[in-house]
Amino acid sequence: MSAYHFTTRWIIPATCVEVYRTLEAVEDLSRWWPSVYLDVKQLEKGQPGGVGKRVMLYTKGFLPYTLKWQFVVTHTEFPYGFSLEAIGDFAGTGEWTFRQLDDDQCEVIYDWRISAEKPLLKKLSWLLRPVFSANHHWAMRKGEESLALELQRRRAPSQAARAGLPRPPGPVFPHNLTDNRVL
């Protein structure tokens, strides 16, 4: 009852290389996708190319609960995507796939097959599945918005141009990291 399967599709004004490089730099997630990633720590670098990279995450959506989990990169195919295995409050697999549509548009597909392992989510999935699903979809919409802003920031020709860009959307419920950090 606590299993979920989500497929997200974004069209991002970027190249596959730009999208891949932005998502693989996990230490930057909490800066450019702060609505979801409250804290991120790379625990292991992995092999050249990223296989074996282990990352600890502290995340949330629009609902007032947080999730602690880790992922390990299980496969990479630069610049077309990578796969991961999740453990912790989530358990399952995720696969990012990137396809260049034209010179400056990348189709991003995220296939996320997980089960909720956090006791609250696991126990209430039978009742609150639509709300938990809406939470995921909200988080991914914020990710699409935040990724597009981050790529604009990276492409900006000057510090002044970067400063003129809007900040990425922050968390719905501000959270005190001093009590719940994963670091």
Backbone hydrogen bonds, N-H to C=O, Kabsch-Sander energy under -0.5 kcal/mol:
donor,donor_aa,acceptor,acceptor_aa,energy
4,Y,114,I,-3.8
6,F,112,W,-2.7
8,T,110,Y,-2.5
10,W,108,V,-2.7
12,I,10,W,-0.5
12,I,106,C,-2.9
14,A,12,I,-2.1
19,V,15,T,-2.2
20,Y,16,C,-3.0
21,R,17,V,-2.8
22,T,18,E,-2.0
23,L,19,V,-2.5
24,E,20,Y,-2.4
25,A,21,R,-1.0
26,V,24,E,-2.1
28,D,25,A,-2.2
29,L,26,V,-1.5
31,R,28,D,-1.2
32,W,28,D,-2.0
33,W,29,L,-2.7
35,S,169,P,-0.8
36,V,33,W,-1.5
37,Y,33,W,-2.5
38,L,36,V,-1.0
38,L,58,Y,-2.0
39,D,58,Y,-1.6
41,K,56,M,-2.6
43,L,41,K,-0.6
43,L,54,R,-2.7
44,E,54,R,-1.8
47,Q,51,V,-3.3
50,G,47,Q,-2.9
52,G,73,V,-2.9
53,K,50,G,-2.4
54,R,44,E,-1.8
55,V,71,F,-2.6
56,M,41,K,-3.3
57,L,69,W,-3.4
58,Y,39,D,-2.3
59,T,67,L,-2.6
60,K,36,V,-1.5
61,G,63,L,-0.6
61,G,65,Y,-0.6
65,Y,63,L,-1.7
67,L,59,T,-2.7
69,W,57,L,-2.0
70,Q,87,I,-3.0
71,F,55,V,-2.1
72,V,85,E,-2.1
73,V,53,K,-2.2
74,T,83,S,-2.0
75,H,83,S,-1.2
77,E,81,G,-2.7
80,Y,77,E,-2.8
81,G,77,E,-0.7
82,F,96,W,-1.4
83,S,75,H,-2.7
84,L,94,G,-2.8
85,E,72,V,-2.4
86,A,92,G,-2.9
87,I,70,Q,-2.4
89,D,68,K,-2.5
91,A,115,S,-1.8
92,G,86,A,-1.8
93,T,113,R,-2.7
94,G,84,L,-2.2
95,E,111,D,-2.2
96,W,82,F,-2.9
97,T,109,I,-2.7
98,F,80,Y,-2.6
99,R,107,E,-2.2
101,L,105,Q,-3.2
102,D,105,Q,-1.1
105,Q,102,D,-1.0
106,C,12,I,-3.0
107,E,99,R,-3.3
108,V,10,W,-2.9
108,V,106,C,-0.6
109,I,97,T,-2.8
109,I,107,E,-0.5
110,Y,8,T,-2.6
111,D,95,E,-2.5
111,D,109,I,-0.5
112,W,6,F,-3.0
112,W,110,Y,-0.6
113,R,93,T,-3.0
113,R,111,D,-0.5
114,I,4,Y,-2.1
114,I,112,W,-0.6
115,S,91,A,-2.5
116,A,2,S,-2.5
117,E,89,D,-2.7
117,E,115,S,-0.5
118,K,89,D,-1.5
122,K,118,K,-3.0
123,K,119,P,-2.6
124,L,120,L,-1.9
125,S,121,L,-1.1
127,L,124,L,-1.1
128,L,124,L,-3.4
129,R,125,S,-1.3
132,F,128,L,-2.8
133,S,129,R,-2.7
134,A,130,P,-2.2
135,N,131,V,-2.0
136,H,132,F,-1.8
137,H,133,S,-2.5
138,W,134,A,-2.4
139,A,135,N,-2.3
140,M,136,H,-2.3
141,R,137,H,-2.1
142,K,138,W,-2.3
143,G,139,A,-1.8
144,E,140,M,-2.3
145,E,141,R,-2.2
146,S,142,K,-2.8
147,L,143,G,-2.8
148,A,144,E,-2.1
149,L,145,E,-1.9
150,E,146,S,-2.6
151,L,147,L,-2.5
152,Q,148,A,-1.9
153,R,149,L,-2.6
154,R,150,E,-2.6
155,R,151,L,-1.8
156,A,152,Q,-1.2
156,A,153,R,-0.5
162,R,158,S,-2.2
163,A,159,Q,-2.5
164,G,160,A,-1.1
165,L,162,R,-1.5
177,L,175,H,-0.9
179,D,176,N,-0.9
180,N,176,N,-0.7
181,R,177,L,-1.4
